[in-house]
Amino acid sequence: MEGFTLIELMIAAVISGILLTGLYQLFISQQRFYTLHHDAAEMQQNARGCEQMMVREIRMAGYDLSTVSIRSDVAAASFSDGEKDAIEEATAQSIAFTADVDCDGIMETVRYSLRDMTLVREMWRWDAQQGLWRASGGRRSLSEHIEALHFSYGILADDEGLNNNQDDDGDFSVDEEGELLLIAQPTKEERQHVRIVRLTLTAKAARPDRLYSHPFHGDHYRRMTFSSTVRPRNMGL
């Protein structure tokens, strides 16, 4: 019985090496595709969930309980001025508002903001027996890798005499029933006339994709941006 020659063994080894190299490259490619797909799905799921949560709760802004009378706002908070408002804070990067957001019969003050690329939510609950706002317990992280959070506010500019004699929306006419003026940081008086809140949330992938270059940032991170327009149901009633 004849065996294999050295040349035949070398040829077989080369062919086996080529096949193993191809299989390894295929495995690496599939693994990379799975990782990127998983990261993109997780980024989208987290950002979308946070956006929907903010939309749902901001829509409740100004919802007061008829059985509860609250005049003061949260003490020693960044937005505190001593008076309770439906929208306590309205800036381009944060929003705070009062409402019974979870419909449990207890008033809450909720604040959303961005802290070191982490979307955070802070909540204070009203203690009706003590007649004060309880401590919040700190900021709760909702999602990491949030690159940008932006709010803008539609003000009913002519309502109750606010800039009533001006063309607030720039359409060359004055609407005495009210014109919506979109601004980034309304004053305390203007916050009472907020009718819409526009929020934009941009999520950034946790890991770079070396085969992708972002057209604006020039890096290898994929991003997703979500935008919503919210109409607080209880403002202006």
Secondary structure, DSSP 8 states (H G I E B T S, - for coil): -----HHHHHHHHHHHHHHHHHHHHHHHHHHHHHHHHHHHHHHHHHHHHHHHHHHHHHTTTT---TT-------TTSTT--SS--SEEEE-SSEEEEEE-TT-SS--EEEEEEEETTEEEEEEEEEETTTTEE------EEEEE-EEEEEEEEEEETTGGGTTTTS-TTSSSS--TT--EEEESS--HHHHTTEEEEEEEEEEE-SS--TT---TTT-SS--EEEEEEEE--TTTT-
